[in-house]
Amino acid sequence: MSARDPLPPDLARLRVIETHLQLQLEVVRERIADLEGAAAAAEPAAAAVTEAPAEDWLVEHRRTPQGPRPYVVHHPRCFGVGGAPRVDRITREQAAAGLAAGGGLVPCALCAPEQELGASTDR
């Protein structure tokens, strides 16, 4: 063995290293197969958990002296709702009714839910 060639010069020790590496490779391949199997099994479950049902729209609450009140309607996939202190899920019909004149809710400026809901609002 030298600094340039870290392997031993004799066949017997090279065979020992080869056997050790083959065993290690089998262990690594088994671990990869286990993780791939677990990931494949978790994929449908994760998709079911993270994807909101088609009817779930979001209403963001604002703080008032009387407590939190519904205020801003968001599209189900709106990224602007992340920092809201309280958000509830509502149906499409509830969102449209809340945005309609006199409904008391305002549309999100980012996702503009009134366009998809067909609600006319006075911004």
Secondary structure, 3 states (H helix, E strand, C coil): CCCCCCCCCCHHHHHHHHHHHHHHHHHHHHHHHHHHHHHHHHHHHHHHHHCCCCCCEEEEEECCCCCCEEEEEECCCCHHHCCCCCEEEECHHHHHHHHCCCCCCEECCCCCHHHHHCCCCCC
